[in-house]
């Protein structure tokens, strides 16, 4: 176990690190793991940077704004000061030969235009070392680490890897047909996708000096931590998931050490058994579909996940967290809260200690 590198914006990091370690061990010190942020007393938090700004904006200005966010935010409980350094959900597809699509009315989002017309001609899939956006990302990590190191952490990119990567470069509809008509091509494509993950992770870790300063992507650790996901899983059968997606997810989780699985939408729950019985996915973060309720409405599902041995991530307002708290096992719950003020955040932390 590495000793945490002190962070200027997190003076109580040593205590927070102990609680993170207890959580990973399935234990609890005196309350559930809680990440609660709020404006620091008397401060106004500047707006976070957007995908578009990080792709096209001035890196030095964006880093300076990120430092201002770190300075003006109260990082309560196990919240870790961090900067989200990601260019968009399909950035890895772009690094592998794709092109970002943008639309003026699409808000802060983007996508990769599919480019694989024939798998045989596309192999081997790989990160393109000369891709301008990949070079920009590594440069961004290096500059940010030199300015932010010892103050706040850099997150990993948006890890839409494994079959999400294939969906981005081939197109979801065509990929669905490939799974049935050309499964041997998918075997090979998934092997390449897994190699891309390994290369991407090692490159980002080195550029961001994460072994020195620490890892954060909703999870914190000095050893490694990240969010795993496969949104495309909602479109495939359990047997397909076990053949192609689960082995890749588990390999990724072993590489990053501490993995939280982003479980997107009720349609993905068809893979419940495979996910909850994986020994490598520590915490499940279920995201209800738009307008499909809050975590309170899915508390029965959260309980089932905990009964299967997994931890859960839940979020909401302070009052929603207080309401949900008695329903869940505290040693297997990671609460994430945005409070209106530092005093509200501090009151919530005290409430959880008194009511656990």
N, C-alpha and C positions, 0 to 999 in steps of 0.2 A: 504494500500500500504506500503510494507516494505521499509526501507531505505537501499540502496545498500551497501553491504559490500565492502570497498575499495579494489582494486586490484593493486598490486605493478606494474604490467606490463601495467596497463591502468589508468594513472593518471587522465584522463578526464572522468572516468566512470560515475560520477554524471550527466554530460551533456548528455552522451550517453543514460543513463537510462531514462532521461526525453523524449528523442526522441523515445525510444522504447515504453514508455507509451502513447505518442501521437499517434504513429502508431496503437497500439491496439485499441485506441479510434476512429480511422478513421480520425485523424487530422494530421496536419503537422506544424512544426515550421518555417522552411525557405527553406527546400529542402526535397527530398525523403529520406527515410531511406537507408543508404549506409554502407555496411561493406566492407572496402578496406584494404587489407593487402599487405605488401611489405617487402623486407629486410630493417631493420633499417640501417640508414646511417653508412657505413663502416663495416657492418656485413655480414656474410655468414650464412644463415639458414641451420642447419643440416637437413639431410633427416628425414622425419617422420617415426615412427616405423610401421612395417607391422603387419598384422594379425598373421603371423607365429611367429614373435618375441614376440608379446604380449601373445601368448599361451604358448610358450616354453622358452622364454628368461628370463634373470635376471630382476626382477621387479625394483630393485633399479637402475640399469643401465638405464633402459627404462625411469624411472621417471626423472633421471638426464638429459637425452637427451631431454625429453619433456620440462623441465625447460629451457634448452638452446634454444629450439625453441621459447619459450615465450619471452626470453630475447632479441633475435636477430631479432624478428619480429616487424614491425611497425603496430600497431593495430589502423587503422585510421577510423574516423567516428564512426559507431556503431559496429565495429568489437570488439569481446570480446576474450581476451586470453583464450585458452582452450586446453584441451588434449582429443583426441578421444580414449576412453577406450572401445573398442569393439573387440571381438575375431573373428567376421565373421557374414555374413548375417543370417545364420541358428543357431546361438549360443543358442537361447532359446530352439530350438528343441533338442539340445544336452543336455542342462540343464534338459530337461524333459525326458531323457532316450535314446537319440540318440547318434550317434558317428560321429565325424568329418571325412570327406573324404578330402584327400590332393592329389595333383598330381604335379609332378615336373615341368611340362611345363604349369601349369594353372595360373602362375603369382601370384599376391597377392590376392588369393581368396580361398575359401573352401566351403564345403557344408555338410549337414547332411545326413547320410544314412537312408532312411525310415525304420521304424521298426514296424509299426502297420500292422498286418495281419488280425486282427479281432477287430473291434471297441469294441464289448462287452467285450472282454478279456482285452482290453487296459484301460478301464475306472477304476477309475477316472484318467484323465490326470493331472499331477502336476509337479511342480518343485521338483527335487530330492535333498533334503538337503545334502545328502552325495555324490553328484556328484562332482568329483575332479575339474572339470573345473568351476563349479558354486562356489565352495569354493575358487578357485583361483581368480575368478572375485571379490568376496566380499573382499578378502584379498588385492587384487590390489587396489580396491577403497579406502580401509582404509589406506593403505600405501601412496597412491597418495594424498589423502586428507590431511594427516598429513604433507606432504612435500610441496604440491602445494597450500594449502589453504591460501587465502589472496594474492596470486600471480596470479593464473589463475584458471579456472573452469574445472570441469570434465564433459564430455558429458554423456548422458544416453547410454546404449548399443544400438546396431542396433535393432530397435523394429519391427522385422518381426514377428508380433504376429497375433492375430485373425486367418483368414483363411490362411495366409502365413505359420503360424505354422502348421496347419493341413496338408498343402501340403508337408511340409518338413518331417513330421513324417509318412505320409501315402504314399506319392508319388503323383505328380500332375495328372497323368493319372487315377490312381485308385480313387483319390478323385473326379475327374470329374464324374466318373460313380456313386460314392456314392451319389452325390448330386441328382441324378435322381432316383436311386434304393433304397437308404436308408436315406431319408431326416430326419427321426426321429433320426437316429444316429448322423447326423450332428448337429441337434439341441442340443443334449447333449454334443457333442464334442466342440461346440462353447461356451457353458456355462463354460466348464472346461477351455478353452483357455482364456476366459475373467477373470476367477479367477486367472489363471497363471499370466496374466498381472498385476493384482492388487498386487499380492505377489511380483513379480519381481520389480515393481516400488517402493513399500514401502521399500524393502530391499536395493535397490541401493541408494535411497535417503538417507537412514540412514547411510549406509556405506560410502557414498561420502560426507556426511555432507552438502548436497545441501541446506537444509533449512537455514543453517548458511551462506554459501558463495555465493549461487546463482545457478541458473540453466542455462544451455546453450546447445542447439543442433540446430544450425542455428538461433534459437530464443533465446533471453535472457530475463530473468525475475527473480526477487527474490521470486516470488510466484509459479513458475513452467512453464516449457516449453519443448517441444520435437517435434520430427518428427513422424507423423503417416504415415502408408502406408499399401497397400495390393496389391502387384504386381500380385498376382494370380487373381485379379479381371478381368484382361484382358481375362480370359478364361471362364467367367461365364456370364449369362444373367442379365439384369437389375433387374428382379424380384428376382433372387437369391441374387444379391448384396443387395437389400433392405431387404430381409428376414434375411440374416446372417451377412453380412459384415458391412453395415452402422450402425446398432445398436451397434456393437462392437467398431467401430471406434469412434462413438460419446461418448460412455462410456469412452474410453481411453482419448479422448480429454477433457472431463470434469474432469478427474482425474489429467491430467498434466497441466490444466488451459489454456495454450496458445499453440495452435497446428498449425503446418504447415503440409500440406498433400503432400507427395511425390507421384506425379502422373506420373507413369512410362510408356511412350510410347503411340503412337496414338491409339493403340487398346484398351486402357483403357478408352478412351473418350466416349465410349458407355454409361458410367455412369455419364455423364456430369450433367444432371438435378439433380440427387440425391446428388452429391457432392457439387455443387454450392449452393444448397438450404439448406444445413445443417447449422444450426446456430452455430455449435460447431467447425467447421474447419475454422480457421481465414484466412489463406493464402494458396494458391495453388501453388505448385512448379512443373510445367510441365517439364518433361524430355524427349526431343525428342529421338527416337530410334537411334541407331548407324547409322551414315552416312545419317541421315534424316534432316539435317539442324540445324540452330541455333534458338535462340529465336526471332531474326529478322524475320525469315521465318514463325514463328507462331504468329506474332504480332496480327493477326486477332483474334486468339484464346485468347490471353491475354486480348484483349479489351473486348471480350465477357464475360470473367470471371469477369472483373472489372464492366462491366455493370450489371452483376447479383449481385453485391454487395460485391464480394470478393476482397482481395488483392492478388497480384502475386509476386512471387520471380523470378527475372531475373538475369542472369550472363553473363559474357563475358569480353572482353578486355575493357580498358577505352574508346577507340574509338567506340566500338560497343555500349557501354552504352550511350554515348553522342548521337549516332544516334537513339537509341530506345527511349530516354527520351521524346521527343516531342509527341510520339505516345501514351503514357500512362498517367493515372491519377497519379500525383506525390504522393498524400496522400495515395494511395493504391498500391504503388510499393516499393518493398524491393530489392535494387540492391546489388549484391555480386560480388566483383571484386578482382582479383589478379594483382597488378601492378608490374612493373619491378624494381621500385626504390621508396624510400620514397618521393622524390621530385615529381615523377609522381603521386603518391597517393594524396599528398597535393594539387597538381594542379587540380586534378579531383574533390576534395571536393570543392575547390573555384569555379570551373566551374559550378557545380550544383547549388551553391548558386546564382551565377550571372544569371543563365539561367532558374531558376524556377519561 
